[in-house]
Amino acid sequence: MSELNDHPEGAGGPQSPEPQSVEPHDAPWPDDAAPTGDAAVDSAVEQLAGISSVPVAEHSGIYAEIHDSLLAALDADER
């Protein structure tokens, strides 16, 4: 079975943009995030700092941890 992203060059149709030739390792990575002033948010965002060196298969777990920590911070704020 082919993946949705596996298509011949130019097979995107008349309204699709031309395929990008950027390899995953060549993709730009954002600079460090500026501090927000909220310790809980800053702590969660810091977890993203090394994500580019982690295998992509592990990203969803990291994002889930960040989501959970941000949700906990929001829940704590409501009390």
Contact map, one row per residue, 1 for C-alpha under 8 A:
1110000000000000000000000000000000000000000000000000000000000000000000000000000
1111010000000000000000000000000000000000000000000000000000000000000000000000000
1111110000000000000000000000000000000000000000000000000000000000000000000000000
0111111000000000000000000000000000000000000000000000000000000000000000000000000
0011111000000000000000000000000000000000000000000000000000000000000000000000000
0111111100000000000000000000000000000000000000000000000000000000000000000000000
0001111110110000000000000000000000000000000000000000000000000000000000000000000
0000011111100000000000000000000000000000000000000000000000000000000000000000000
0000001111110000001000000000000000000000000000000000000000000000000000000000000
0000000111111000011000000000000000000000000000000000000000000000000000000000000
0000001111111000000000000000000000000000000000000000000000000000000000000000000
0000001011111111111000000000000000000000000000000000000000000000000000000000000
0000000001111111000000000000000000000000000000000000000000000000000000000000000
0000000000011111000000000000000000000000000000000000000000000000000000000000000
0000000000011111100000000000000000000000000000000000000000000000000000000000000
0000000000011111110000000000000000000000000000000000000000000000000000000000000
0000000000010011111000000000000000000000000000000000000000000000000000000000000
0000000001010001111100000000000000000000000000000000000000000000000000000000000
0000000011010000111110000000000000000000000000000000000000000000000000000000000
0000000000000000011111000000000000000000000000000000000000000000000000000000000
0000000000000000001111100000000000000000000000000000000000000000000000000000000
0000000000000000000111110110000000000000000000000000000000000000000000000000000
0000000000000000000011111110000000000000000000000000000000000000000000000000000
0000000000000000000001111110000000000000000000000000000000000000000000000000000
0000000000000000000000111110000000000000000000000000000000000000000000000000000
0000000000000000000001111111000000000000000000000000000000000000000000000000000
0000000000000000000001111111100000000000000000000000000000000000000000000000000
0000000000000000000000000111110000000000000000000000000000000000000000000000000
0000000000000000000000000011111000000000000000000001000000000000000000000000000
0000000000000000000000000001111110000000000000000000000000000000000000000000000
0000000000000000000000000000111110000000000000000000000000000000000000000000000
0000000000000000000000000000011111000000000000001000000000000000000000000000000
0000000000000000000000000000011111100000000010000000000000000000000000000000000
0000000000000000000000000000000111110000000000000000000000000000000000000000000
0000000000000000000000000000000011111100010000000000000000000000000000000000000
0000000000000000000000000000000001111110110000000000000000000000000000000000000
0000000000000000000000000000000000111110010000000000000000000000000000000000000
0000000000000000000000000000000000111111110000000000000000000000000000000000000
0000000000000000000000000000000000011111111000000000000000000000000000000000000
0000000000000000000000000000000000000111111100000000000000000000000011001000000
0000000000000000000000000000000000010111111110000000000000000000000001001000000
0000000000000000000000000000000000111111111111000000000000000000000000000000000
0000000000000000000000000000000000000011111111100000000000000000000000000000000
0000000000000000000000000000000000000001111111110000000000000000010011000000000
0000000000000000000000000000000010000000111111111000000000000000010000000000000
0000000000000000000000000000000000000000011111111000000000000000000000000000000
0000000000000000000000000000000000000000001111111110000000000100010000000000000
0000000000000000000000000000000000000000000111111110000000000000000000000000000
0000000000000000000000000000000100000000000011111111000000000000000000000000000
0000000000000000000000000000000000000000000000111111110000000000000000000000000
0000000000000000000000000000000000000000000000111111110000100000000000000000000
0000000000000000000000000000100000000000000000001111111000000000000000000000000
0000000000000000000000000000000000000000000000000111111000000000000000000000000
0000000000000000000000000000000000000000000000000111111101100000000000000000000
0000000000000000000000000000000000000000000000000001111111100000000000000000000
0000000000000000000000000000000000000000000000000000011111110000000000000000000
0000000000000000000000000000000000000000000000000000001111110000000000000000000
0000000000000000000000000000000000000000000000000000011111111100000000000000000
0000000000000000000000000000000000000000000000000010011111111110000000000000000
0000000000000000000000000000000000000000000000000000000111111111000000000000000
0000000000000000000000000000000000000000000000000000000001111111100000000000000
0000000000000000000000000000000000000000000000100000000001111111110000000000000
0000000000000000000000000000000000000000000000000000000000111111111000000000000
0000000000000000000000000000000000000000000000000000000000011111111100000000000
0000000000000000000000000000000000000000000000000000000000001111111110000000000
0000000000000000000000000000000000000000000110100000000000000111111111000000000
0000000000000000000000000000000000000000000000000000000000000011111111100000000
0000000000000000000000000000000000000000000000000000000000000001111111110000000
0000000000000000000000000000000000000001000100000000000000000000111111111000000
0000000000000000000000000000000000000001100100000000000000000000011111111100000
0000000000000000000000000000000000000000000000000000000000000000001111111110000
0000000000000000000000000000000000000000000000000000000000000000000111111111000
0000000000000000000000000000000000000001100000000000000000000000000011111111100
0000000000000000000000000000000000000000000000000000000000000000000001111111110
0000000000000000000000000000000000000000000000000000000000000000000000111111111
0000000000000000000000000000000000000000000000000000000000000000000000011111111
0000000000000000000000000000000000000000000000000000000000000000000000001111111
0000000000000000000000000000000000000000000000000000000000000000000000000111111
0000000000000000000000000000000000000000000000000000000000000000000000000011111
